[in-house]
Amino acid sequence: MKSDYAEKIDGAERRFISLPVEVRVEGEDKFFEGYGVKFGDIANLGWMTEEIHPQAFTEVMNDDVRGLFNHDPDQILGRTKSGTMTWSVDTIGVKYSIRYNPKDPDHVRVMEKVERGDVSQSSFSFSTKDDKWETRNGKDHRTVLKLKKLYDFAPVTYPAYENTTVAKRSFEQQAKPDNSEDQAEMATSIDADDMNAD
């Protein structure tokens, strides 16, 4: 089984959305289009829930983002740096658009699957710069406030398990008690004892 490239990137996460992948025709051109993120959606990830803030993408607008089929780097469909893919933020969420190339065998295979409705969901890979935790409806709830890096958008065959290891690390970090004041008081007490001993 092929390894997942995102597993080799520290802090990389992946989320899925069930909005359809569609084919848009513009003159003689075709495009694969879908939403990788829908604002306002609350993802239930088992022990936690999560949402993406609409302003989360402001610092990654110039990232070199790939369009991959099933997140496979060997099946690259587009790339923002080369101009074969674009993505944008609107009132619904984050939408990606990949220009169809009939000379690319990967494109031809994916186009057939999308037009038949076999591929009907999308996903995106990212790493988080800032998030916020709170309790909602008895669960730990995370709001992703800012992305650190945006790696790819992908039409996917079906959603895989959404690994929350990175989110768990973030939760445990913010949950640690701030004992800096206690440590400062302890240090002051030790210094005072040393002075009295002299």
C-alpha positions as CSV (number, residue, x, y, z in Angstrom):
1,M,0.0,0.0,0.0
2,K,1.4,3.4,-1.0
3,S,2.4,5.6,2.0
4,D,0.6,8.9,2.5
5,Y,2.9,11.9,1.9
6,A,1.1,13.9,4.6
7,E,2.2,11.5,7.2
8,K,5.8,12.6,6.6
9,I,5.0,16.2,7.2
10,D,5.0,17.3,10.9
11,G,1.8,19.0,11.7
12,A,0.0,18.1,8.5
13,E,-3.8,17.4,8.8
14,R,-6.5,16.4,6.4
15,R,-10.3,17.1,6.3
16,F,-13.1,15.9,4.0
17,I,-16.3,17.4,2.7
18,S,-19.3,15.8,1.0
19,L,-20.2,18.6,-1.4
20,P,-20.1,17.3,-5.0
21,V,-17.2,17.5,-7.4
22,E,-18.5,18.9,-10.7
23,V,-17.4,19.5,-14.3
24,R,-17.8,23.1,-15.5
25,V,-17.7,23.9,-19.2
26,E,-16.5,27.3,-20.4
27,G,-16.3,27.6,-24.1
28,E,-14.0,24.8,-25.2
29,D,-12.5,24.4,-21.8
30,K,-13.5,22.1,-19.0
31,F,-12.7,22.3,-15.3
32,F,-12.9,20.0,-12.3
33,E,-14.5,22.1,-9.5
34,G,-15.4,21.5,-5.9
35,Y,-15.3,22.9,-2.4
36,G,-12.6,21.7,-0.1
37,V,-14.0,23.6,2.8
38,K,-17.5,24.7,3.7
39,F,-17.8,27.5,6.3
40,G,-20.2,26.8,9.1
41,D,-19.9,23.1,8.8
42,I,-19.2,21.3,12.1
43,A,-17.2,18.2,11.6
44,N,-17.8,15.4,14.2
45,L,-14.4,13.7,14.7
46,G,-15.3,11.4,17.5
47,W,-13.9,12.8,20.7
48,M,-14.0,16.4,19.3
49,T,-15.9,18.6,16.9
50,E,-14.2,21.1,14.5
51,E,-14.9,24.0,12.2
52,I,-12.7,26.2,9.9
53,H,-12.9,30.0,10.4
54,P,-13.6,32.0,7.2
55,Q,-10.4,34.0,7.9
56,A,-8.2,31.0,8.3
57,F,-6.8,31.1,4.8
58,T,-5.7,34.8,4.7
59,E,-2.0,34.0,5.2
60,V,-1.7,31.1,2.7
61,M,-3.3,32.8,-0.4
62,N,0.1,32.7,-2.2
63,D,1.0,29.1,-1.3
64,D,2.0,26.8,-4.1
65,V,-1.0,24.4,-3.9
66,R,-1.5,21.1,-5.8
67,G,-4.6,19.4,-7.1
68,L,-4.2,15.7,-6.5
69,F,-6.5,12.8,-7.1
70,N,-7.0,10.9,-3.8
71,H,-4.1,12.9,-2.4
72,D,-1.7,10.9,-4.6
73,P,1.4,12.9,-5.6
74,D,1.8,10.6,-8.6
75,Q,-1.7,11.7,-9.9
76,I,-1.2,15.5,-10.0
77,L,-4.1,17.2,-11.8
78,G,-3.1,20.8,-11.4
79,R,-0.9,23.3,-9.5
80,T,-1.3,26.9,-8.7
81,K,2.3,27.8,-9.6
82,S,1.9,26.5,-13.2
83,G,-1.5,28.2,-13.6
84,T,-3.4,24.9,-14.2
85,M,-5.3,25.2,-10.9
86,T,-6.8,28.1,-8.9
87,W,-8.6,28.3,-5.6
88,S,-10.6,31.0,-4.0
89,V,-12.6,31.9,-0.9
90,D,-16.3,32.9,-1.2
91,T,-19.3,33.1,1.1
92,I,-19.8,29.3,1.0
93,G,-16.2,28.2,1.6
94,V,-13.0,27.5,-0.3
95,K,-13.4,26.4,-3.9
96,Y,-10.8,24.9,-6.1
97,S,-10.8,24.7,-10.0
98,I,-8.6,22.5,-12.1
99,R,-8.3,23.0,-15.9
100,Y,-9.0,19.7,-17.7
101,N,-6.3,18.5,-20.1
102,P,-7.6,15.8,-22.5
103,K,-4.0,14.9,-23.3
104,D,-3.3,13.9,-19.7
105,P,-4.3,10.2,-19.0
106,D,-4.9,11.0,-15.3
107,H,-7.3,13.8,-16.3
108,V,-9.2,11.5,-18.7
109,R,-9.6,8.8,-16.0
110,V,-10.7,11.3,-13.3
111,M,-13.1,13.0,-15.7
112,E,-14.9,9.8,-16.5
113,K,-15.2,9.1,-12.8
114,V,-16.5,12.6,-12.0
115,E,-19.0,12.6,-14.8
116,R,-20.4,9.2,-13.8
117,G,-20.7,10.4,-10.2
118,D,-18.2,7.8,-8.9
119,V,-16.0,10.6,-7.4
120,S,-18.3,13.0,-5.5
121,Q,-16.3,14.3,-2.5
122,S,-13.3,16.5,-1.9
123,S,-10.6,16.9,0.7
124,F,-7.8,19.3,1.6
125,S,-4.4,19.0,3.4
126,F,-3.1,21.7,5.7
127,S,-1.2,22.6,8.8
128,T,-2.5,24.9,11.5
129,K,-0.9,28.1,12.8
130,D,-3.5,29.1,15.3
131,D,-6.6,27.5,16.8
132,K,-9.1,27.9,19.7
133,W,-10.6,25.3,22.0
134,E,-13.8,25.4,23.9
135,T,-16.5,23.0,25.1
136,R,-19.7,22.7,23.0
137,N,-22.5,20.3,23.7
138,G,-20.4,18.4,26.0
139,K,-17.5,17.9,23.6
140,D,-14.2,19.6,23.0
141,H,-14.6,21.9,20.1
142,R,-11.8,23.3,17.9
143,T,-11.9,26.3,15.6
144,V,-9.0,26.5,13.2
145,L,-8.3,30.3,13.1
146,K,-5.2,30.5,10.9
147,L,-3.5,28.0,8.5
148,K,0.3,27.8,8.5
149,K,0.5,25.9,5.2
150,L,-2.0,24.7,2.5
151,Y,-0.7,21.7,0.6
152,D,-3.4,20.4,-1.7
153,F,-7.1,20.0,-2.7
154,A,-8.2,16.6,-3.9
155,P,-11.3,15.0,-5.5
156,V,-11.5,11.7,-3.6
157,T,-13.2,8.4,-4.1
158,Y,-14.4,8.3,-0.5
159,P,-13.5,9.9,2.8
160,A,-10.8,8.0,4.7
161,Y,-10.4,8.1,8.4
162,E,-9.7,11.7,9.6
163,N,-6.6,11.5,11.8
164,T,-6.9,13.8,14.7
165,T,-3.4,13.2,16.2
166,V,-2.2,16.8,15.4
167,A,-5.5,18.2,16.8
168,K,-5.0,16.1,20.0
169,R,-1.5,17.5,20.4
170,S,-2.8,21.1,20.1
171,F,-5.6,20.3,22.6
172,E,-3.2,18.9,25.2
173,Q,-0.8,21.8,24.7
174,Q,-3.5,24.4,25.5
175,A,-4.9,22.3,28.3
176,K,-1.6,22.4,30.2
177,P,-2.0,24.6,33.3
178,D,0.1,27.8,33.3
179,N,2.2,27.3,36.4
180,S,4.7,30.1,35.6
181,E,3.5,32.1,38.6
182,D,3.8,29.1,40.9
183,Q,7.3,28.5,39.7
184,A,8.2,32.2,40.2
185,E,6.9,32.1,43.8
186,M,8.8,28.9,44.5
187,A,12.0,30.5,43.2
188,T,11.5,33.5,45.4
189,S,10.9,31.3,48.4
190,I,14.1,29.4,47.8
191,D,16.1,32.6,47.4
192,A,14.7,33.9,50.7
193,D,15.7,30.7,52.5
194,D,19.2,30.9,51.1
195,M,19.5,34.5,52.4
196,N,18.3,33.5,55.9
197,A,20.7,30.6,56.0
198,D,23.6,33.0,55.3
